[in-house]
Amino acid sequence: MLATQITGLFRGIHEKEEFQIEDVARSLSQAIVGDGSIYVKGFGEMEAIESEVRSGPEPLPKQYVYEPSVQLSHLDRVIVAARFADDEAALSYIQKVQNEGAEVILIAAATKEKNPAKDQADFFIDTKANGPLLPFEMDRVGFPSTIAMLYVHQALFVTVKEITDEYDID
């Protein structure tokens, strides 16, 4: 049952966020081909994106974990990952990064209420992971926020790779 639900989640992201993923991939590719860099910052369990970039087998070219000592510019892109698009820490961080001139991509689940971080970011990709997937006794379990975010990150990687291969960038 879990595999079926996760597959459905991935399908929903693919179907509803495909064009946004392509737009973000173009923006990330501009940074890679040009003089920019790509930074990632995760909040809560979404810090997994930082591990993926630090230790994973396929980081994007010019992709790094954001450190406070980094001087950002309009050439840079920052991927912010949070469980929900109304995350206060993510919103504060997005404003700081944008004040430095960088473009921000937010990967998070849209909530049913106001989504100030979603509205603040230059790009928003909805993970569709709004809660646990599986019924379990009188509750639900299996909240796939990190899995959904990593799926989006992989989709961005593949799409960016397709674009940058035209420029022979590794």
C-alpha positions as CSV (number, residue, x, y, z in Angstrom):
1,M,0.0,0.0,0.0
2,L,2.9,2.4,0.8
3,A,4.4,1.8,-2.7
4,T,1.1,2.6,-4.3
5,Q,0.7,5.8,-2.3
6,I,4.2,7.0,-3.0
7,T,3.9,6.2,-6.7
8,G,0.7,8.3,-6.7
9,L,2.4,11.2,-5.0
10,F,5.3,11.1,-7.5
11,R,2.8,11.0,-10.4
12,G,0.9,14.0,-8.9
13,I,4.1,16.0,-8.6
14,H,5.1,15.1,-12.2
15,E,1.7,15.9,-13.6
16,K,1.0,19.2,-11.7
17,E,4.6,20.5,-11.3
18,E,6.2,19.5,-14.6
19,F,6.2,23.0,-16.2
20,Q,7.4,24.6,-12.9
21,I,10.3,22.0,-12.7
22,E,11.3,22.9,-16.3
23,D,11.2,26.6,-15.5
24,V,13.4,26.1,-12.4
25,A,15.8,23.8,-14.3
26,R,16.2,26.6,-16.9
27,S,17.0,29.1,-14.1
28,L,19.5,26.7,-12.5
29,S,21.1,26.0,-15.8
30,Q,21.6,29.7,-16.4
31,A,23.6,29.8,-13.1
32,I,25.6,26.8,-14.1
33,V,26.5,28.0,-17.6
34,G,27.1,31.5,-16.4
35,D,29.0,32.8,-13.4
36,G,26.5,31.8,-10.7
37,S,26.3,29.1,-8.1
38,I,23.5,27.0,-6.7
39,Y,23.1,26.7,-3.0
40,V,20.7,24.6,-1.0
41,K,19.2,25.1,2.5
42,G,16.9,22.7,4.2
43,F,14.7,23.3,7.3
44,G,13.8,20.5,9.7
45,E,13.8,17.1,8.1
46,M,14.3,18.8,4.8
47,E,18.0,19.2,5.7
48,A,18.2,15.9,3.8
49,I,18.7,18.0,0.7
50,E,22.0,19.3,2.2
51,S,23.2,15.7,2.8
52,E,22.2,14.9,-0.8
53,V,24.4,17.7,-2.1
54,R,27.2,17.1,0.4
55,S,27.5,13.3,0.0
56,G,25.1,12.2,-2.8
57,P,26.4,10.7,-6.0
58,E,25.0,13.3,-8.3
59,P,25.1,16.9,-7.2
60,L,24.5,19.5,-9.9
61,P,27.6,21.4,-11.2
62,K,28.3,24.4,-9.0
63,Q,25.9,23.2,-6.3
64,Y,26.8,23.7,-2.7
65,V,25.3,23.7,0.8
66,Y,24.6,27.3,1.8
67,E,26.9,28.6,4.5
68,P,26.3,32.0,6.2
69,S,29.7,33.2,5.0
70,V,28.7,33.0,1.4
71,Q,28.3,36.3,-0.5
72,L,25.3,35.9,-2.8
73,S,24.6,37.8,-6.0
74,H,21.9,38.1,-8.7
75,L,23.8,35.3,-10.6
76,D,23.2,32.8,-7.8
77,R,20.2,30.5,-7.1
78,V,19.2,29.2,-3.7
79,I,17.0,26.1,-3.3
80,V,15.1,26.2,0.0
81,A,13.4,23.1,1.2
82,A,10.7,23.1,4.0
83,R,7.9,20.8,5.0
84,F,5.2,23.4,4.4
85,A,5.1,26.7,2.4
86,D,4.1,28.6,5.5
87,D,7.3,27.8,7.4
88,E,8.4,30.9,9.3
89,A,12.1,30.1,9.3
90,A,12.1,29.5,5.6
91,L,10.2,32.8,4.9
92,S,12.8,34.7,7.0
93,Y,15.6,33.0,5.1
94,I,14.0,33.6,1.7
95,Q,13.7,37.3,2.4
96,K,17.4,37.5,3.6
97,V,18.6,35.7,0.4
98,Q,16.5,37.8,-1.9
99,N,17.8,41.0,-0.2
100,E,21.3,39.8,-1.3
101,G,20.0,39.5,-4.9
102,A,19.8,35.7,-5.3
103,E,16.9,34.0,-6.9
104,V,15.0,31.6,-4.6
105,I,13.4,28.3,-5.4
106,L,11.1,26.9,-2.7
107,I,10.4,23.2,-2.5
108,A,7.6,22.6,0.0
109,A,4.0,21.5,0.3
110,A,1.3,24.2,-0.1
111,T,-0.9,24.4,2.9
112,K,-4.6,25.1,2.6
113,E,-4.2,28.5,4.3
114,K,-2.0,31.4,3.3
115,N,1.4,30.4,1.9
116,P,3.6,33.5,2.5
117,A,6.9,31.6,1.7
118,K,5.3,30.3,-1.5
119,D,4.3,33.8,-2.5
120,Q,7.7,35.2,-1.6
121,A,9.9,32.8,-3.5
122,D,10.8,33.4,-7.1
123,F,9.8,29.8,-7.9
124,F,7.7,27.3,-6.0
125,I,7.5,23.6,-6.5
126,D,4.7,21.9,-4.5
127,T,5.7,18.5,-3.1
128,K,2.0,17.6,-2.5
129,A,3.1,16.0,0.8
130,N,0.4,17.5,3.0
131,G,0.2,14.7,5.5
132,P,0.5,11.0,6.3
133,L,-0.5,8.6,3.5
134,L,-1.6,5.4,5.2
135,P,-4.5,4.6,7.6
136,F,-3.2,2.8,10.7
137,E,-5.7,1.9,13.4
138,M,-7.3,5.2,14.3
139,D,-4.6,7.4,12.9
140,R,-2.6,7.9,9.7
141,V,1.2,7.2,9.3
142,G,3.8,7.6,6.6
143,F,4.4,11.4,6.1
144,P,6.5,11.5,2.9
145,S,7.8,15.1,3.0
146,T,11.5,14.2,2.6
147,I,10.9,11.6,0.0
148,A,8.8,14.0,-2.1
149,M,11.4,16.8,-1.8
150,L,14.2,14.4,-2.9
151,Y,12.1,13.3,-5.8
152,V,11.7,16.9,-6.9
153,H,15.5,17.5,-6.4
154,Q,16.1,14.4,-8.7
155,A,13.7,15.7,-11.3
156,L,15.5,19.0,-11.3
157,F,18.9,17.2,-11.6
158,V,17.7,15.2,-14.6
159,T,16.1,18.2,-16.3
160,V,19.2,20.4,-15.7
161,K,21.5,17.7,-17.0
162,E,19.5,17.5,-20.2
163,I,19.8,21.3,-20.6
164,T,23.5,21.6,-19.7
165,D,24.6,18.6,-21.7
166,E,24.0,20.9,-24.7
167,Y,26.8,23.1,-23.3
168,D,29.1,20.2,-22.4
169,I,29.2,21.2,-18.7
170,D,30.1,18.6,-16.0
